[in-house]
Amino acid sequence: MFDGSLKNVAQYYKENGCGMFARYKAFVWRDGDIQPVLHYDTIDMDEFTGYEIQRQKIVDNTKAFLEGKTCNNCLLYGDMGTGKSSTVKAVANQFRKDGLRIVEIPKERLIDFPILVDKIATLPMKFIIFIDDLSFQHQDQSYTTLKAVLEGGVSARPENALIYATSNRRHLVKEHLSDRSFAVDDINTRDNMQESLSLSDRFGLAVCYSIPSKKQFVEIVCAMAKERGINKTEEELAAGAEQFALAKGGRSPRCAKQYVESLFC
């Protein structure tokens, strides 16, 4: 008799997968296939300061996904350097022992989405399909593909996958002034424009990452400096960080990290 060991084996493969999905935790869609990332980003939640509310929304959604509860495709949007992509990677790392894997697909290859989901649909693990820096030009073919996926078309995502996308734009399709000129021979221009702007609304969960206030920026800098063992007062760090941010063109967690790293130069 197996004395219950068969159940344990099944649980092991559910959490760890087999083949490359047991050996690797992060993957990328390349050359028409899923390729392992040999040296993936090991960032975790403990490395963040600020944006706790935003991160908790992502964590809660991911937990619900892993537990088979109601969950949503997610769009993380907002200003550059605020930690959108890092949040997705940190969430994937946090839950990798729960059988979660992440597959990044370049936005230029969204037309391959049906092929990708066919490859993962029967696997025992659960997947985040990650699309970084998402935006579209007007009449972009990949826009149509993603719209069909989000609306539950024939090539919709399987139950063991969620789409997490990041973008610097709330409206994912770039709009030009010419798009607002209503020609007399195109009575559907307004409808077409509204359709383009509504793509982001088809993500069930949209989380905004805006630039930090001066106070929040200083808090992030001080937390990073303390973690790195930098012996400076808060006033010294605040003055230096503000000057650094002005030279960089604005405050952000990325700017804070760059400033702290510059103190070692």
C-alpha positions, 0 to 999 in steps of 0.5 A: 500500500502507498499509505497516503504517499500517492496523495503527497506525490500529487500535492508535490507535483501540483506545487512544483510541477514537472520538467522545466516548471519544477526547475524554473519559476519564471518564463518568457514567451520567445520564438513561439514557445515558453522559455525558462528565465535562468536568472530571474529577479528575486525581489520580494515584498519586504523590499518595498516601502510605500504603496501598501494599499496598491500591493495588498490589492494585488496580493489579495487578488492573487490569493483568491486566484490560487484558492479558486475564488473569484479573481480578476485580470489586473492592470497596474497603471500610473507614473514611471518608476513607481514599482508596477513591474516589481510588484508583479514579480514580487507577488510571483516570487511570494507565491511560487511555493503555492504552485504559481509561475509567471510567464512574460509575453511581449506585447508585440507577440500577443497574437501568439496568446492562443498558442501560449494558453494551449501550452499551459491549460492542462498543467497543474500549476497556476500562471500569471501571464505578464504583459509589461509596459502595455500600450497600443497604437491606433488600429494595432492588431494585438489590441484586437487579440487582447480585447478578445481575451479579456472579453472571453472570446474563443481564445480566452485565458484558461482557468489556471491563468490570470493576466497581469499587465502594467502600463504608464497609461490609464487608456491603453490605446494612444489617442491623437487629436485627429481621432477627435475630428468627426468627419461627415462620412464617418458617423461611427467615429465617436463609437470607435474612439470610445471603444479604443478608450474602454480597453482598460475598463475590461480589466476587472482590477485596475490599480493606480500607482501615482508619484509619491508626495515629498513626504512619502518620497523622503520616507522611501529614501530613509527606509532604503538608506537604513536598510543599506546601513547609510549613516546620515540624518533624515534631514541630510537624506531629504535635502540630497534626495530632493536635489537628486529628484530635481535633476532626474525630473521628478520623485519616484521609488526608482529615483529614491533607489538610484539616489541611495545607490549614488551615495556609495559612488 
